[in-house]
Amino acid sequence: SVGVISLTFTSSNMGAYCCCELDVSMASMAELKRRMEGTTRRIREKPDIYVTIDELKLAGNGSFTFSPQKFTFRGLEVRCTVQVRGTPGQMAALAAGKAKDQACATLRISERRRESLRNT
């Protein structure tokens, strides 16, 4: 399946003395696209789940800004492909685990109690 995810990252407290802020959107985006588009990473084993980054782009008013105090991404859109490869049993176990997590969340079971349920 293919989906679009919009991400926003902000990091601050890099310094206390700021005199300017620089918009580095074009250079940063070009480098990010060069390094990431077309890459595939395995994010899980048994079943194997692979994510391929098909396209990165800045949405509408998206930007990368930099100052000594903070670095900010805004409006980064990622189009990716997710592949799941495994045996029918592995797929069923993955689905059952997700269903158990959803049921626990719906029933408001604590994370500590969920951990004990995962080990059963």
N, CA, C and O atoms as a MOPAC input file, in Angstrom:
PM7 MOZYME 1SCF
protein

 N      0.83100 1    -1.18300 1     0.00000 1
 C      0.00000 1     0.00000 1     0.00000 1
 C      0.87800 1     1.24900 1     0.00000 1
 O      2.04000 1     1.19600 1     0.40200 1
 N      0.32900 1     2.35200 1    -0.44400 1
 C      1.05800 1     3.60900 1    -0.53200 1
 C      0.30200 1     4.65200 1     0.27800 1
 O     -0.92400 1     4.72700 1     0.19700 1
 N      1.02300 1     5.46400 1     1.06600 1
 C      0.38500 1     6.50200 1     1.85800 1
 C      1.20900 1     7.76200 1     1.86000 1
 O      2.37700 1     7.74500 1     1.47000 1
 N      0.62400 1     8.84400 1     2.29000 1
 C      1.32200 1    10.11700 1     2.41300 1
 C      1.30900 1    10.50000 1     3.88200 1
 O      0.26500 1    10.48800 1     4.53300 1
 N      2.48600 1    10.84100 1     4.39500 1
 C      2.63000 1    11.21600 1     5.78900 1
 C      3.18400 1    12.63500 1     5.83500 1
 O      4.14800 1    12.93700 1     5.13300 1
 N      2.60800 1    13.49300 1     6.63000 1
 C      3.13500 1    14.84400 1     6.80800 1
 C      3.81700 1    14.91100 1     8.16000 1
 O      3.20400 1    14.58500 1     9.17700 1
 N      5.07800 1    15.32800 1     8.19100 1
 C      5.86200 1    15.36900 1     9.41800 1
 C      6.27200 1    16.78800 1     9.74500 1
 O      6.54400 1    17.58300 1     8.84500 1
 N      6.31700 1    17.11300 1    11.02900 1
 C      6.84900 1    18.39400 1    11.48200 1
 C      7.77200 1    18.12200 1    12.65100 1
 O      7.36200 1    17.50400 1    13.63400 1
 N      9.02300 1    18.57600 1    12.55900 1
 C     10.01900 1    18.39200 1    13.60300 1
 C     10.49200 1    19.75600 1    14.05900 1
 O     10.68100 1    20.65200 1    13.23800 1
 N     10.68600 1    19.92700 1    15.36100 1
 C     11.25300 1    21.16000 1    15.88200 1
 C     12.22900 1    20.80900 1    16.99200 1
 O     11.91700 1    19.99100 1    17.85800 1
 N     13.39500 1    21.41200 1    16.97600 1
 C     14.38200 1    21.23700 1    18.02800 1
 C     14.88500 1    22.60100 1    18.43600 1
 O     15.16200 1    23.44100 1    17.58000 1
 N     15.00800 1    22.83900 1    19.74300 1
 C     15.46500 1    24.15200 1    20.19200 1
 C     16.48000 1    24.02300 1    21.31400 1
 O     16.93500 1    22.92200 1    21.62300 1
 N     16.83400 1    25.14200 1    21.92000 1
 C     17.81700 1    25.22800 1    22.99800 1
 C     19.22800 1    24.90800 1    22.53900 1
 O     19.99700 1    24.31700 1    23.29700 1
 N     19.59200 1    25.28300 1    21.31500 1
 C     20.95600 1    25.08300 1    20.83400 1
 C     21.86300 1    26.21900 1    21.26200 1
 O     23.08400 1    26.06800 1    21.23400 1
 N     21.30600 1    27.34500 1    21.65300 1
 C     22.13000 1    28.46900 1    22.05900 1
 C     21.26700 1    29.60300 1    22.56700 1
 O     20.07200 1    29.65900 1    22.27800 1
 N     21.86700 1    30.50500 1    23.32100 1
 C     21.09800 1    31.58900 1    23.90100 1
 C     21.28100 1    32.90200 1    23.14900 1
 O     20.54200 1    33.85200 1    23.40800 1
 N     22.23000 1    32.98900 1    22.23700 1
 C     22.52900 1    34.25000 1    21.55400 1
 C     22.23300 1    34.11800 1    20.07100 1
 O     23.01400 1    33.52400 1    19.32900 1
 N     21.11000 1    34.66700 1    19.63900 1
 C     20.70500 1    34.56400 1    18.24400 1
 C     20.58400 1    35.96000 1    17.64100 1
 O     19.95500 1    36.85000 1    18.21200 1
 N     21.20400 1    36.12800 1    16.47100 1
 C     21.07800 1    37.42000 1    15.80600 1
 C     20.35500 1    37.29700 1    14.47400 1
 O     19.95700 1    38.30600 1    13.89200 1
 N     20.18100 1    36.08600 1    13.98900 1
 C     19.54100 1    35.94000 1    12.68500 1
 C     18.97100 1    34.53700 1    12.53100 1
 O     19.31400 1    33.62400 1    13.28100 1
 N     18.08300 1    34.38300 1    11.53300 1
 C     17.52900 1    33.07700 1    11.18300 1
 C     17.65000 1    32.92900 1     9.68500 1
 O     17.34800 1    33.87100 1     8.95200 1
 N     18.08000 1    31.78100 1     9.20900 1
 C     18.36700 1    31.56500 1     7.80600 1
 C     17.41200 1    30.52300 1     7.24400 1
 O     17.27800 1    29.44200 1     7.81700 1
 N     16.74900 1    30.82400 1     6.13700 1
 C     15.89000 1    29.85900 1     5.44800 1
 C     16.78400 1    29.03200 1     4.53700 1
 O     17.32600 1    29.55100 1     3.56200 1
 N     16.94100 1    27.75500 1     4.84600 1
 C     17.82500 1    26.88200 1     4.08100 1
 C     17.01500 1    25.81600 1     3.33600 1
 O     17.51200 1    24.72000 1     3.07700 1
 N     15.77500 1    26.14300 1     2.99600 1
 C     14.85000 1    25.17600 1     2.42400 1
 C     15.35200 1    24.51400 1     1.14500 1
 O     15.34300 1    23.28800 1     1.03900 1
 N     15.78600 1    25.30700 1     0.18100 1
 C     16.14800 1    24.74400 1    -1.12600 1
 C     17.38000 1    23.83700 1    -1.02300 1
 O     17.35400 1    22.71800 1    -1.53500 1
 N     18.43900 1    24.28800 1    -0.38400 1
 C     19.65600 1    23.48800 1    -0.26600 1
 C     19.41500 1    22.24600 1     0.58500 1
 O     19.86700 1    21.15500 1     0.23700 1
 N     18.70200 1    22.40800 1     1.70000 1
 C     18.43000 1    21.27600 1     2.58100 1
 C     17.54600 1    20.24500 1     1.89500 1
 O     17.79200 1    19.04300 1     2.00300 1
 N     16.52500 1    20.70600 1     1.19400 1
 C     15.61400 1    19.79000 1     0.51900 1
 C     16.33200 1    19.02800 1    -0.58200 1
 O     16.11200 1    17.82700 1    -0.73700 1
 N     17.17300 1    19.68700 1    -1.34000 1
 C     17.91200 1    19.01300 1    -2.40500 1
 C     18.80300 1    17.91400 1    -1.82900 1
 O     18.87000 1    16.81500 1    -2.38000 1
 N     19.47800 1    18.20500 1    -0.73500 1
 C     20.35600 1    17.20500 1    -0.11400 1
 C     19.55000 1    16.05900 1     0.49400 1
 O     19.93100 1    14.89600 1     0.36200 1
 N     18.45000 1    16.37600 1     1.15200 1
 C     17.59100 1    15.34800 1     1.73000 1
 C     17.04800 1    14.42900 1     0.64200 1
 O     17.05200 1    13.20900 1     0.80600 1
 N     16.58100 1    14.99900 1    -0.46400 1
 C     16.07000 1    14.20700 1    -1.58400 1
 C     17.17200 1    13.31700 1    -2.15400 1
 O     16.94200 1    12.14100 1    -2.43600 1
 N     18.37100 1    13.88000 1    -2.32200 1
 C     19.48500 1    13.11400 1    -2.89200 1
 C     19.82600 1    11.90500 1    -2.02200 1
 O     20.08300 1    10.81600 1    -2.53500 1
 N     19.82600 1    12.10000 1    -0.72600 1
 C     20.23300 1    11.03100 1     0.18300 1
 C     19.13400 1    10.02500 1     0.49300 1
 O     19.43800 1     8.87000 1     0.79300 1
 N     17.87100 1    10.42300 1     0.43200 1
 C     16.81200 1     9.55200 1     0.92500 1
 C     15.87800 1     8.96400 1    -0.12500 1
 O     15.43600 1     7.82600 1     0.02900 1
 N     15.56500 1     9.70000 1    -1.18300 1
 C     14.61300 1     9.17100 1    -2.16200 1
 C     15.16000 1     7.90000 1    -2.79900 1
 O     16.32200 1     7.84100 1    -3.20100 1
 N     14.31400 1     6.89700 1    -2.88500 1
 C     14.69900 1     5.63000 1    -3.48500 1
 C     15.33700 1     4.65600 1    -2.51200 1
 O     15.61700 1     3.51600 1    -2.88200 1
 N     15.57400 1     5.07700 1    -1.27200 1
 C     16.17500 1     4.16800 1    -0.29700 1
 C     15.11700 1     3.26500 1     0.30800 1
 O     13.97100 1     3.66800 1     0.50400 1
 N     15.51700 1     2.04300 1     0.59900 1
 C     14.63600 1     1.07000 1     1.22600 1
 C     15.28300 1     0.60200 1     2.51200 1
 O     16.47400 1     0.29200 1     2.53500 1
 N     14.50900 1     0.55000 1     3.57800 1
 C     14.99800 1     0.09700 1     4.88000 1
 C     14.06800 1    -0.97400 1     5.42300 1
 O     12.84600 1    -0.86300 1     5.32900 1
 N     14.66700 1    -2.01800 1     5.99600 1
 C     13.85400 1    -3.01500 1     6.69500 1
 C     13.65700 1    -2.50400 1     8.10800 1
 O     14.62800 1    -2.20700 1     8.80400 1
 N     12.40600 1    -2.39800 1     8.54100 1
 C     12.11100 1    -1.85600 1     9.85900 1
 C     11.63200 1    -2.92400 1    10.83800 1
 O     11.44100 1    -2.63900 1    12.02100 1
 N     11.43800 1    -4.14700 1    10.35700 1
 C     11.00400 1    -5.23500 1    11.22700 1
 C     11.35100 1    -6.56000 1    10.57300 1
 O     11.42600 1    -6.66000 1     9.34800 1
 N     11.56500 1    -7.58600 1    11.40600 1
 C     11.78900 1    -8.94600 1    10.91400 1
 C     10.64700 1    -9.85000 1    11.35300 1
 O     10.04300 1    -9.63500 1    12.40400 1
 N     10.36000 1   -10.84100 1    10.55800 1
 C      9.40200 1   -11.91800 1    10.82800 1
 C      8.03600 1   -11.41500 1    11.26700 1
 O      7.75500 1   -11.50100 1    12.46300 1
 N      7.18100 1   -10.90900 1    10.42800 1
 C      7.39700 1   -10.75700 1     8.99600 1
 C      8.29800 1    -9.56300 1     8.70200 1
 O      8.37400 1    -8.60800 1     9.47500 1
 N      8.97100 1    -9.64500 1     7.57300 1
 C      9.84700 1    -8.55400 1     7.15700 1
 C      8.99200 1    -7.40400 1     6.63800 1
 O      8.13300 1    -7.59000 1     5.77500 1
 N      9.24200 1    -6.20700 1     7.18000 1
 C      8.53600 1    -5.01200 1     6.72600 1
 C      9.57900 1    -4.05200 1     6.18100 1
 O     10.52700 1    -3.68500 1     6.87500 1
 N      9.39300 1    -3.64900 1     4.92900 1
 C     10.30000 1    -2.73600 1     4.24300 1
 C      9.57500 1    -1.44300 1     3.91600 1
 O      8.41000 1    -1.45800 1     3.52000 1
 N     10.27200 1    -0.31800 1     4.08200 1
 C      9.72900 1     0.98700 1     3.71800 1
 C     10.67600 1     1.61100 1     2.70100 1
 O     11.87700 1     1.73000 1     2.94400 1
 N     10.11700 1     2.01100 1     1.55100 1
 C     10.87900 1     2.70500 1     0.51900 1
 C     10.38100 1     4.13700 1     0.45000 1
 O      9.17900 1     4.37200 1     0.32500 1
 N     11.29400 1     5.09400 1     0.53000 1
 C     10.92400 1     6.50200 1     0.40400 1
 C     10.88600 1     6.82000 1    -1.08700 1
 O     11.92300 1     6.86300 1    -1.74900 1
 N      9.68800 1     7.04100 1    -1.60500 1
 C      9.50200 1     7.30600 1    -3.02300 1
 C      9.71600 1     8.77100 1    -3.36800 1
 O     10.31600 1     9.08800 1    -4.39600 1
 N      9.22400 1     9.67500 1    -2.50500 1
 C      9.32100 1    11.09800 1    -2.82100 1
 C      9.27100 1    11.92800 1    -1.54500 1
 O      8.51000 1    11.63400 1    -0.62300 1
 N     10.08800 1    12.95900 1    -1.50800 1
 C     10.05800 1    13.96000 1    -0.44300 1
 C      9.75700 1    15.30300 1    -1.08000 1
 O     10.29600 1    15.62200 1    -2.14000 1
 N      8.90200 1    16.09000 1    -0.45000 1
 C      8.65700 1    17.43300 1    -0.95900 1
 C      8.15300 1    18.31800 1     0.16700 1
 O      7.64200 1    17.83900 1     1.17900 1
 N      8.30700 1    19.60700 1    -0.03100 1
 C      7.77600 1    20.57900 1     0.92000 1
 C      6.35800 1    20.93200 1     0.51200 1
 O      6.10600 1    21.28700 1    -0.63900 1
 N      5.44500 1    20.83600 1     1.44500 1
 C      4.05300 1    21.17500 1     1.17900 1
 C      3.85300 1    22.67700 1     1.28500 1
 O      4.45700 1    23.32500 1     2.13900 1
 N      3.02500 1    23.22500 1     0.44200 1
 C      2.61000 1    24.62000 1     0.52000 1
 C      3.64000 1    25.58400 1     1.06900 1
 O      4.54800 1    26.00100 1     0.35100 1
 N      3.50600 1    25.94100 1     2.33200 1
 C      4.40200 1    26.88100 1     2.99000 1
 C      5.51500 1    26.17500 1     3.76300 1
 O      6.05500 1    26.73900 1     4.71400 1
 N      5.85800 1    24.97000 1     3.37400 1
 C      6.88700 1    24.21600 1     4.06800 1
 C      8.24400 1    24.88500 1     4.00600 1
 O      8.54300 1    25.61900 1     3.06500 1
 N      9.08000 1    24.62400 1     5.03200 1
 C     10.39300 1    25.25200 1     5.06300 1
 C     11.33600 1    24.53300 1     6.01700 1
 O     10.90400 1    23.79400 1     6.90300 1
 N     12.63700 1    24.76200 1     5.81900 1
 C     13.69000 1    24.38000 1     6.74200 1
 C     14.30500 1    25.69800 1     7.19100 1
 O     14.73700 1    26.48600 1     6.35000 1
 N     14.35600 1    25.95500 1     8.47400 1
 C     15.01000 1    27.17700 1     8.94100 1
 C     16.08400 1    26.81400 1     9.95300 1
 O     15.98300 1    25.81200 1    10.66000 1
 N     17.11600 1    27.65000 1    10.00800 1
 C     18.22200 1    27.42000 1    10.91900 1
 C     18.62500 1    28.72400 1    11.57500 1
 O     18.72300 1    29.76000 1    10.91900 1
 N     18.85300 1    28.66400 1    12.85600 1
 C     19.45700 1    29.75700 1    13.60200 1
 C     20.29000 1    29.10000 1    14.69900 1
 O     20.14500 1    27.89900 1    14.92600 1
 N     21.14600 1    29.83300 1    15.37700 1
 C     21.91000 1    29.21500 1    16.47100 1
 C     21.02500 1    28.66600 1    17.58300 1
 O     21.47000 1    27.83400 1    18.37300 1
 N     19.77200 1    29.12500 1    17.65200 1
 C     18.87600 1    28.65600 1    18.70300 1
 C     18.02500 1    27.45700 1    18.30700 1
 O     17.65100 1    26.66000 1    19.16800 1
 N     17.71100 1    27.31200 1    17.01600 1
 C     16.85200 1    26.18300 1    16.64700 1
 C     16.97200 1    25.84700 1    15.16100 1
 O     17.32100 1    26.68400 1    14.32900 1
 N     16.66800 1    24.59500 1    14.87500 1
 C     16.58400 1    24.07900 1    13.51500 1
 C     15.17100 1    23.54500 1    13.37600 1
 O     14.71300 1    22.79600 1    14.24000 1
 N     14.46500 1    23.91100 1    12.30800 1
 C     13.05900 1    23.54100 1    12.17600 1
 C     12.74000 1    23.01500 1    10.78400 1
 O     13.13500 1    23.61100 1     9.78200 1
 N     12.01200 1    21.87600 1    10.72500 1
 C     11.38800 1    21.37900 1     9.49100 1
 C      9.91200 1    21.70400 1     9.63900 1
 O      9.33800 1    21.49000 1    10.70700 1
 N      9.29800 1    22.21100 1     8.59900 1
 C      7.83900 1    22.39800 1     8.60800 1
 C      7.29200 1    21.97300 1     7.24900 1
 O      7.81300 1    22.36400 1     6.20400 1
 N      6.23400 1    21.16900 1     7.28200 1
 C      5.53500 1    20.80200 1     6.06200 1
 C      6.28100 1    19.84700 1     5.15100 1
 O      6.15000 1    19.94200 1     3.93100 1
 N      7.05800 1    18.93100 1     5.70600 1
 C      7.74400 1    17.93500 1     4.89100 1
 C      6.77800 1    16.78800 1     4.61300 1
 O      6.27400 1    16.15900 1     5.54300 1
 N      6.52000 1    16.51700 1     3.34200 1
 C      5.64800 1    15.40600 1     2.95400 1
 C      6.51000 1    14.26100 1     2.45300 1
 O      7.44700 1    14.46400 1     1.68200 1
 N      6.18100 1    13.05300 1     2.90300 1
 C      6.91600 1    11.85400 1     2.52200 1
 C      5.93500 1    10.88500 1     1.88400 1
 O      4.96200 1    10.48100 1     2.52000 1
 N      6.18200 1    10.50600 1     0.62800 1
 C      5.38400 1     9.45900 1    -0.03100 1
 C      6.23600 1     8.20900 1     0.01000 1
 O      7.36900 1     8.20500 1    -0.47200 1
 N      5.69200 1     7.14500 1     0.58700 1
 C      6.48700 1     5.92400 1     0.73700 1
 C      5.66400 1     4.69100 1     0.39100 1
 O      4.43300 1     4.71300 1     0.36900 1
 N      6.39400 1     3.61900 1     0.12200 1
 C      5.79600 1     2.32200 1    -0.15700 1
 C      6.16700 1     1.38300 1     0.98000 1
 O      7.33100 1     1.31800 1     1.37500 1
 N      5.19600 1     0.65900 1     1.50600 1
 C      5.43700 1    -0.29400 1     2.58300 1
 C      5.15600 1    -1.69500 1     2.04900 1
 O      4.08300 1    -1.96600 1     1.51000 1
 N      6.14000 1    -2.57900 1     2.21000 1
 C      5.98000 1    -3.97300 1     1.78900 1
 C      6.09800 1    -4.86500 1     3.01600 1
 O      6.99400 1    -4.68600 1     3.84100 1
 N      5.18600 1    -5.82900 1     3.12900 1
 C      5.22600 1    -6.79500 1     4.22000 1
 C      5.39800 1    -8.17000 1     3.59300 1
 O      4.58100 1    -8.60200 1     2.78100 1
 N      6.47500 1    -8.85200 1     3.98200 1
 C      6.77500 1   -10.17500 1     3.43200 1
 C      6.92900 1   -11.16900 1     4.57200 1
 O      7.72800 1   -10.96800 1     5.48600 1
 N      6.15400 1   -12.24300 1     4.50400 1
 C      6.24900 1   -13.25400 1     5.54000 1
 C      5.31200 1   -14.41300 1     5.26800 1
 O      4.55100 1   -14.41800 1     4.30000 1
 N      5.39100 1   -15.37800 1     6.13800 1
 C      4.51800 1   -16.54400 1     6.02800 1
 C      3.12200 1   -16.17100 1     6.52100 1
 O      2.95700 1   -15.17100 1     7.21800 1
 N      2.11300 1   -16.97500 1     6.16100 1
 C      0.76500 1   -16.68700 1     6.68100 1
 C      0.72800 1   -16.64400 1     8.20900 1
 O     -0.00200 1   -15.83600 1     8.78300 1
 N      1.49600 1   -17.49600 1     8.86700 1
 C      1.53700 1   -17.49600 1    10.33100 1
 C      2.14300 1   -16.21600 1    10.88700 1
 O      1.66300 1   -15.68100 1    11.88600 1
 N      3.19900 1   -15.72100 1    10.24100 1
 C      3.81900 1   -14.47100 1    10.68200 1
 C      2.86500 1   -13.29400 1    10.50500 1
 O      2.78600 1   -12.41100 1    11.35800 1
 N      2.14500 1   -13.29400 1     9.38900 1
 C      1.17600 1   -12.23000 1     9.13500 1
 C      0.05700 1   -12.26700 1    10.17100 1
 O     -0.36400 1   -11.22300 1    10.66900 1
 N     -0.42300 1   -13.46300 1    10.49600 1
 C     -1.48500 1   -13.59800 1    11.49100 1
 C     -1.00300 1   -13.13100 1    12.86000 1
 O     -1.74900 1   -12.47600 1    13.58800 1
 N      0.23400 1   -13.46200 1    13.21700 1
 C      0.78000 1   -13.02500 1    14.50500 1
 C      0.90100 1   -11.50700 1    14.56300 1
 O      0.61500 1   -10.89800 1    15.59400 1
 N      1.32200 1   -10.89600 1    13.46300 1
 C      1.41900 1    -9.43800 1    13.40300 1
 C      0.04000 1    -8.80700 1    13.59000 1
 O     -0.11500 1    -7.86200 1    14.36300 1
 N     -0.94800 1    -9.32700 1    12.88700 1
 C     -2.31200 1    -8.79100 1    12.99500 1
 C     -2.86800 1    -8.99900 1    14.40000 1
 O     -3.52600 1    -8.11000 1    14.93900 1
 N     -2.61600 1   -10.15400 1    14.99500 1
 C     -3.10900 1   -10.43300 1    16.34600 1
 C     -2.46500 1    -9.48200 1    17.35900 1
 O     -3.13300 1    -8.99600 1    18.27200 1
 N     -1.17900 1    -9.22400 1    17.19400 1
 C     -0.48700 1    -8.29500 1    18.09500 1
 C     -1.05200 1    -6.89400 1    18.00100 1
 O     -1.24000 1    -6.22000 1    19.01400 1
 N     -1.32400 1    -6.45500 1    16.77000 1
 C     -1.91100 1    -5.12300 1    16.57900 1
 C     -3.31700 1    -5.07100 1    17.18000 1
 O     -3.69200 1    -4.07600 1    17.80100 1
 N     -4.09100 1    -6.14100 1    16.99600 1
 C     -5.44600 1    -6.18300 1    17.55000 1
 C     -5.40400 1    -6.15300 1    19.07900 1
 O     -6.22500 1    -5.48700 1    19.71000 1
 N     -4.45000 1    -6.87200 1    19.67500 1
 C     -4.31200 1    -6.87900 1    21.13400 1
 C     -3.96000 1    -5.47700 1    21.63800 1
 O     -4.52200 1    -5.01200 1    22.63000 1
 N     -3.02200 1    -4.80300 1    20.94900 1
 C     -2.64200 1    -3.44200 1    21.34200 1
 C     -3.83300 1    -2.49200 1    21.25800 1
 O     -4.03000 1    -1.66200 1    22.14500 1
 N     -4.63100 1    -2.61300 1    20.18700 1
 C     -5.79900 1    -1.74400 1    20.01700 1
 C     -6.83900 1    -2.01600 1    21.10100 1
 O     -7.43500 1    -1.08400 1    21.64200 1
 N     -7.05300 1    -3.28400 1    21.41600 1
 C     -8.01800 1    -3.63200 1    22.46300 1
 C     -7.56700 1    -3.07100 1    23.81300 1
 O     -8.38200 1    -2.54400 1    24.57000 1
 N     -6.27600 1    -3.18400 1    24.11400 1
 C     -5.74000 1    -2.64600 1    25.37600 1
 C     -5.91000 1    -1.13700 1    25.43800 1
 O     -6.26300 1    -0.59200 1    26.48500 1
 N     -5.66400 1    -0.46400 1    24.33100 1
 C     -5.82300 1     0.99500 1    24.29600 1
 C     -7.28500 1     1.37300 1    24.50800 1
 O     -7.58500 1     2.31200 1    25.24400 1
 N     -8.19000 1     0.64600 1    23.86700 1
 C     -9.61700 1     0.92400 1    23.99900 1
 C    -10.08100 1     0.70000 1    25.43400 1
 O    -10.90300 1     1.45300 1    25.95500 1
 N     -9.54700 1    -0.33700 1    26.06200 1
 C     -9.93000 1    -0.66100 1    27.44100 1
 C     -9.12000 1     0.11400 1    28.47800 1
 O     -9.33200 1    -0.03600 1    29.68200 1
 N     -8.19200 1     0.94300 1    28.00000 1
 C     -7.32900 1     1.77400 1    28.86200 1
 C     -6.51000 1     0.92900 1    29.84100 1
 O     -6.40600 1     1.24600 1    31.02600 1
 N     -5.94100 1    -0.13900 1    29.32100 1
 C     -5.04900 1    -0.98400 1    30.12500 1
 C     -3.67300 1    -0.33100 1    30.12300 1
 O     -3.19300 1     0.09100 1    29.07200 1
 N     -3.04100 1    -0.24300 1    31.27200 1
 C     -1.75400 1     0.45100 1    31.40500 1
 C     -0.67100 1    -0.21500 1    30.55900 1
 O     -0.75000 1    -1.39700 1    30.22300 1
 N      0.35000 1     0.59100 1    30.22600 1
 C      1.46900 1     0.08200 1    29.41700 1
 C      2.19000 1    -1.04900 1    30.14900 1
 O      2.62200 1    -2.01000 1    29.51300 1
 N      2.32500 1    -0.95500 1    31.45700 1
 C      2.98600 1    -2.01300 1    32.23900 1
 C      2.21500 1    -3.33200 1    32.13400 1
 O      2.80900 1    -4.39600 1    31.96000 1
 N      0.91700 1    -3.25200 1    32.24000 1
 C      0.06900 1    -4.45100 1    32.12600 1
 C      0.11100 1    -4.99700 1    30.69500 1
 O      0.09300 1    -6.21100 1    30.49400 1
 N      0.16800 1    -4.09200 1    29.69100 1
 C      0.26500 1    -4.52900 1    28.29100 1
 C      1.52500 1    -5.33800 1    28.06700 1
 O      1.50300 1    -6.34300 1    27.35600 1
 N      2.62800 1    -4.90600 1    28.67000 1
 C      3.89500 1    -5.64400 1    28.52900 1
 C      3.74600 1    -7.06200 1    29.03000 1
 O      4.24100 1    -7.99700 1    28.40000 1
 N      3.06700 1    -7.24000 1    30.16200 1
 C      2.88200 1    -8.59500 1    30.69300 1
 C      1.98300 1    -9.41600 1    29.76700 1
 O      2.15900 1   -10.62900 1    29.65600 1
 N      1.01000 1    -8.76100 1    29.09600 1
 C      0.14800 1    -9.47300 1    28.17000 1
 C      0.89700 1    -9.85700 1    26.89600 1
 O      0.61300 1   -10.89600 1    26.30100 1
 N      1.86500 1    -9.01500 1    26.47000 1
 C      2.64100 1    -9.31000 1    25.26100 1
 C      3.48900 1   -10.56200 1    25.43800 1
 O      3.78700 1   -11.26100 1    24.47000 1
 N      3.87100 1   -10.83700 1    26.67100 1
 C      4.74100 1   -11.97400 1    26.93000 1
 C      3.95800 1   -13.27500 1    27.12000 1
 O      4.54400 1   -14.31400 1    27.42200 1
 N      2.64400 1   -13.21800 1    26.94400 1
 C      1.83500 1   -14.43500 1    27.10600 1
 C      1.50400 1   -15.05000 1    25.78300 1
 O      0.83000 1   -16.07900 1    25.73300 1

